[in-house]
Amino acid sequence: MLNFHTPSPIAILGTGGVAQDLARGLIGLGHTVMLAGRDAADAAQRLAAFSAETGARTGSYAEAAAFGAAVFLAVKGTAAEAVLHAAGPALAGKLVIDATNPIADEAPDHGVLRFFTDRNDSLGERLQAAFPAVKIVKAFNTVGSAHFVRPSFAGGPGSMFIAGNDTEAKAAVARLIEAWGWEPYDVGRIEGARTTEPLCQLWCLPGFLRNDWVHAFKVIA
Ligand SMILES: NC(=O)c1ccc[n+]([C@@H]2O[C@H](COP(=O)([O-])OP(=O)(O)OC[C@H]3O[C@@H](n4cnc5c(N)ncnc54)[C@H](OP(=O)(O)O)[C@@H]3O)[C@@H](O)[C@H]2O)c1
């Protein structure tokens, strides 16, 4: 299993803000990174300046899946399953860190995001069920991506929730979470994503209501 302490090739399926923030953080730890979009040539063009600055490569979903010792999924939630299909067989046996949320296309209700899943279901579970050979770990979905890497909240390190069925895969993600200045908080098997995906609704609410995007969750005892 990949150890995030040893520089490794890491794939990121996605080219948006989340993908770029993950890429910067991973490159900062010495990893080599490939970001992927629906159209590899278009992704290369859109990310030309980012690639020149950071050294990140670009490619197709399948190229990135083959490249990465581990793979981040950082695409629109409605497209997540299709993107994993496009990534193809190279994903088999690999750790896939799922940062997506099941946000529906409809507008929020008074600041509360609409989901296309219900309370006894989650996108993380749907993806794990659809791709049983992949080791899905749900993480990095409960805070804005600007805060992923070494955030400085007045209240100290926040909790980064991890859900997944593979203990070793979760331990690897926990090492990365610690390296980025967070406290890993294990919410069990992938069904735990039912409890962490809605935290995205709670995290975004102050943003939509009063443009407050600087906060994180912390479990205290
Ligand atoms: N924004 C945050 O701070 C934050 C924090 C935690 C988690 N998340 C979650 O992380 C994921 C990525 O968020 P984001 O803000 O970076 O970007 P986004 O707008 O949610 O997604 C953009 C990415 O989705 C890809 N995509 C694939 N198929 C698509 C389709 N059919 N329609 C539209 N886009 C498609 C795009 O591909 P192309 O490259 O081809 O355009 C692009 O890379 C989301 O699931 C989000 O809920 C977001």
PDBQT file of the ligand as one rigid body, heavy atoms in Angstrom, charges set to zero:
ROOT
HETATM    1  N1  LIG A 301     -15.291  23.365  -3.703  1.00  0.00    +0.000 N 
HETATM    2  C1  LIG A 301     -14.816  22.881  -2.576  1.00  0.00    +0.000 C 
HETATM    3  O1  LIG A 301     -14.160  23.600  -1.790  1.00  0.00    +0.000 OA
HETATM    4  C2  LIG A 301     -15.059  21.443  -2.241  1.00  0.00    +0.000 A 
HETATM    5  C3  LIG A 301     -14.565  20.924  -1.036  1.00  0.00    +0.000 A 
HETATM    6  C4  LIG A 301     -14.705  19.564  -0.757  1.00  0.00    +0.000 A 
HETATM    7  C5  LIG A 301     -15.313  18.749  -1.690  1.00  0.00    +0.000 A 
HETATM    8  N2  LIG A 301     -15.812  19.275  -2.864  1.00  0.00    +0.000 N 
HETATM    9  C6  LIG A 301     -16.375  18.363  -3.865  1.00  0.00    +0.000 C 
HETATM   10  O2  LIG A 301     -15.293  18.085  -4.765  1.00  0.00    +0.000 OA
HETATM   11  C7  LIG A 301     -15.784  17.897  -6.098  1.00  0.00    +0.000 C 
HETATM   12  C8  LIG A 301     -15.079  18.865  -7.050  1.00  0.00    +0.000 C 
HETATM   13  O3  LIG A 301     -15.423  20.182  -6.726  1.00  0.00    +0.000 OA
HETATM   14  P1  LIG A 301     -14.872  21.458  -7.540  1.00  0.00    +0.000 P 
HETATM   15  O4  LIG A 301     -15.397  22.628  -6.788  1.00  0.00    +0.000 OA
HETATM   16  O5  LIG A 301     -13.419  21.328  -7.795  1.00  0.00    +0.000 OA
HETATM   17  O6  LIG A 301     -15.506  21.375  -8.972  1.00  0.00    +0.000 OA
HETATM   18  P2  LIG A 301     -16.920  20.975  -9.625  1.00  0.00    +0.000 P 
HETATM   19  O7  LIG A 301     -17.414  22.130 -10.407  1.00  0.00    +0.000 OA
HETATM   20  O8  LIG A 301     -17.824  20.354  -8.619  1.00  0.00    +0.000 OA
HETATM   21  O9  LIG A 301     -16.417  19.833 -10.637  1.00  0.00    +0.000 OA
HETATM   22  C9  LIG A 301     -15.601  20.163 -11.699  1.00  0.00    +0.000 C 
HETATM   23  C10 LIG A 301     -14.937  18.929 -12.204  1.00  0.00    +0.000 C 
HETATM   24  O10 LIG A 301     -15.913  17.916 -12.517  1.00  0.00    +0.000 OA
HETATM   25  C11 LIG A 301     -15.584  17.389 -13.800  1.00  0.00    +0.000 C 
HETATM   26  N3  LIG A 301     -16.707  16.775 -14.522  1.00  0.00    +0.000 N 
HETATM   27  C12 LIG A 301     -16.715  15.524 -15.015  1.00  0.00    +0.000 A 
HETATM   28  N4  LIG A 301     -17.856  15.262 -15.629  1.00  0.00    +0.000 NA
HETATM   29  C13 LIG A 301     -18.602  16.391 -15.551  1.00  0.00    +0.000 A 
HETATM   30  C14 LIG A 301     -19.879  16.728 -16.028  1.00  0.00    +0.000 A 
HETATM   31  N5  LIG A 301     -20.644  15.852 -16.674  1.00  0.00    +0.000 N 
HETATM   32  N6  LIG A 301     -20.328  17.962 -15.791  1.00  0.00    +0.000 NA
HETATM   33  C15 LIG A 301     -19.564  18.869 -15.127  1.00  0.00    +0.000 A 
HETATM   34  N7  LIG A 301     -18.321  18.593 -14.637  1.00  0.00    +0.000 NA
HETATM   35  C16 LIG A 301     -17.850  17.351 -14.854  1.00  0.00    +0.000 A 
HETATM   36  C17 LIG A 301     -15.012  18.567 -14.540  1.00  0.00    +0.000 C 
HETATM   37  O11 LIG A 301     -14.325  18.036 -15.633  1.00  0.00    +0.000 OA
HETATM   38  P3  LIG A 301     -13.514  18.867 -16.726  1.00  0.00    +0.000 P 
HETATM   39  O12 LIG A 301     -12.146  18.928 -16.151  1.00  0.00    +0.000 OA
HETATM   40  O13 LIG A 301     -13.591  18.053 -17.959  1.00  0.00    +0.000 OA
HETATM   41  O14 LIG A 301     -14.172  20.202 -16.844  1.00  0.00    +0.000 OA
HETATM   42  C18 LIG A 301     -14.155  19.220 -13.485  1.00  0.00    +0.000 C 
HETATM   43  O15 LIG A 301     -12.887  18.612 -13.390  1.00  0.00    +0.000 OA
HETATM   44  C19 LIG A 301     -17.298  18.076  -6.006  1.00  0.00    +0.000 C 
HETATM   45  O16 LIG A 301     -17.905  16.825  -5.883  1.00  0.00    +0.000 OA
HETATM   46  C20 LIG A 301     -17.483  18.901  -4.736  1.00  0.00    +0.000 C 
HETATM   47  O17 LIG A 301     -18.759  18.696  -4.134  1.00  0.00    +0.000 OA
HETATM   48  C21 LIG A 301     -15.694  20.597  -3.135  1.00  0.00    +0.000 A 
ENDROOT
TORSDOF 0
